[in-house]
């Protein structure tokens, strides 16, 4: 209000967009954008780092559609790492570091791991070499859960693929042998990866999914300011978090700027987003501190 006069103000209901001719079909529209200089998302949707919004379940669903979820920091650090790990292990092109079990471990241990990661089987290795595979088919009707995995696992006529097998080739092998998991091994039979029919099916079902170079769903994690919060960072990066979000109500503060500088100094490859901000000056200061967005 100036000089006692009321300025014109508009709400969404006061404005109508006039549609015009378009030669672009919705299915051909590209709405992808960059979250940071190194991370592209396929739809411009990011979930809030709030404990009532983003945990593993939502982050997985959103990444499958092309967006990215930011895991809240109300967790204890260890639990936040677990939630990030759930997202990164939910699907792959090829699992390059698959969960494995040892032949002397017990069936109940395998079941605990399978339930934790929601998987239907695990390769069994000894000194890094594949010696068998344990799947739900092997466990069906088995009641003696204290048996060794070696007593139950499939170890004869193992179907494997060499390093370098494409997903299309893997799909053909899985179909031909009517199996759901295909271990990838080198010439010494050392386990190098795992391709599953579920991951191939998800790739077809969610062609727009937001994934990293290893075919894993992307996910971010919120961190606060201060030494205790920085303790979260190494473990989050180890499990493959794609972006760290320094999440505060007022991002244009000395504490936030110092936190961004510290993370980028200690972990130069980490992608860091910082906020919340509302001015160009704040954006410039965060850029100078090393923020990627």
Residue pairs with C-beta under 8 A, 6 or more apart in sequence:
1 7
31 42
31 43
31 44
32 40
32 41
32 42
32 43
32 44
32 66
33 40
33 41
33 44
34 40
34 41
34 293
35 41
35 46
35 68
35 243
35 271
35 273
35 293
36 243
36 271
36 272
36 273
36 292
36 293
37 271
37 292
37 293
38 271
38 292
39 68
39 218
39 242
39 243
39 271
40 210
41 66
41 67
41 68
41 210
41 218
42 66
42 67
42 208
42 209
42 210
43 65
43 66
43 67
43 208
44 67
45 62
45 65
45 66
45 67
45 68
46 67
46 68
46 69
46 70
46 220
47 53
47 54
47 58
47 59
47 62
47 67
47 68
47 69
47 70
48 54
48 70
49 70
49 71
49 72
49 73
49 220
49 221
49 222
49 245
49 247
50 72
51 72
51 74
51 75
53 72
54 69
54 70
54 71
54 72
55 71
55 72
55 83
56 71
56 83
56 84
56 86
56 87
56 90
58 69
59 68
59 69
59 71
59 83
59 87
59 217
59 219
60 69
60 86
60 87
60 90
60 217
62 68
62 69
63 69
63 87
63 209
63 210
63 211
63 217
63 218
63 219
64 202
64 206
64 209
64 217
65 206
65 208
65 209
66 208
66 209
66 210
67 210
68 210
68 218
68 219
68 220
68 242
68 243
69 87
69 219
69 220
70 219
70 220
70 221
70 222
70 243
70 245
70 247
71 80
71 83
71 84
71 87
71 219
71 220
71 221
71 222
72 80
72 222
73 80
73 221
73 222
73 223
73 224
73 229
73 232
73 247
75 83
77 231
77 232
77 235
78 235
80 221
80 232
80 236
81 232
81 235
81 236
81 239
84 219
84 221
84 236
84 239
84 240
84 241
85 239
85 240
86 117
87 217
87 219
88 216
88 217
88 219
88 239
88 240
88 241
89 95
89 99
89 117
89 216
90 118
90 216
90 217
91 198
91 199
91 202
91 203
91 215
91 216
91 217
92 196
92 199
92 214
92 215
92 216
93 167
93 195
93 199
93 203
93 211
93 214
93 215
94 167
94 170
94 184
94 193
94 194
94 195
94 199
94 214
94 215
95 193
95 194
95 195
95 196
95 199
96 192
96 193
96 214
98 122
98 123
98 191
98 193
98 194
99 113
99 117
99 119
99 122
100 122
100 123
100 124
100 125
100 191
101 109
101 110
101 113
101 122
101 123
101 124
101 125
101 134
101 149
102 124
102 125
102 126
102 149
103 124
103 126
103 131
103 132
103 148
103 149
103 150
103 153
104 148
104 149
104 150
105 148
105 149
106 145
106 146
106 147
106 148
106 149
107 139
107 142
107 144
107 145
107 146
107 147
107 148
107 149
107 152
108 145
108 146
109 149
110 122
110 134
110 139
110 149
111 139
111 145
113 119
113 122
114 120
114 121
114 122
120 135
120 136
120 180
120 181
120 198
121 133
121 134
121 135
121 136
121 138
121 180
121 181
122 133
122 134
123 130
123 132
123 133
123 181
123 183
123 191
123 194
124 130
124 131
124 132
124 133
124 134
124 149
124 150
124 153
124 155
125 131
125 191
128 190
128 191
129 188
129 189
129 190
129 191
130 158
130 160
130 183
130 185
130 189
130 190
130 191
131 150
131 153
131 155
132 149
132 150
132 153
132 154
132 155
132 158
133 153
133 154
133 158
133 181
133 183
134 149
134 152
134 153
134 154
135 154
135 180
135 181
137 154
138 152
138 153
138 154
139 152
142 152
158 183
159 173
159 177
159 179
159 182
160 182
160 183
160 184
160 185
160 189
161 169
161 170
161 173
161 182
161 183
161 184
161 185
161 195
162 184
162 185
162 186
162 187
163 184
163 185
163 186
163 192
163 193
165 173
165 182
165 184
165 195
167 195
167 200
167 203
170 182
170 195
170 200
171 197
171 200
173 182
174 180
174 182
174 195
174 197
174 200
179 197
180 196
180 197
180 198
181 194
181 195
181 196
181 197
182 194
182 195
182 196
183 191
183 193
183 194
184 191
184 192
184 193
184 194
184 195
185 191
185 192
186 192
199 215
202 209
203 209
203 215
209 217
210 217
210 218
211 217
211 218
212 218
212 240
212 242
216 240
218 242
218 243
219 241
219 242
220 241
220 242
220 243
220 244
220 245
220 273
221 232
221 236
221 241
221 243
221 244
221 245
222 244
222 245
222 246
222 247
223 229
223 230
223 232
223 233
223 236
223 244
223 245
223 246
223 247
223 259
223 263
224 246
224 247
224 248
224 259
225 246
225 248
225 253
225 255
225 256
225 258
225 259
226 255
226 259
229 259
230 259
230 262
230 263
233 244
233 263
233 266
233 267
233 270
234 267
236 244
237 267
237 270
242 271
243 271
243 272
243 273
243 292
244 263
244 270
244 271
244 272
244 273
245 272
245 273
245 274
245 275
246 256
246 259
246 260
246 263
246 272
246 273
246 274
246 275
246 291
247 275
248 255
248 256
248 275
248 276
249 276
250 256
250 276
251 274
251 275
251 276
251 277
251 282
251 286
252 277
252 279
252 281
252 282
252 285
252 286
256 274
256 286
257 285
257 286
257 289
258 289
259 274
260 272
260 274
260 286
260 289
260 290
260 291
261 289
261 290
263 270
263 272
263 290
264 270
264 272
264 289
264 290
265 290
271 292
271 293
272 290
272 291
272 292
272 293
273 291
273 292
273 293
274 286
274 289
274 291
274 293
277 283
277 286
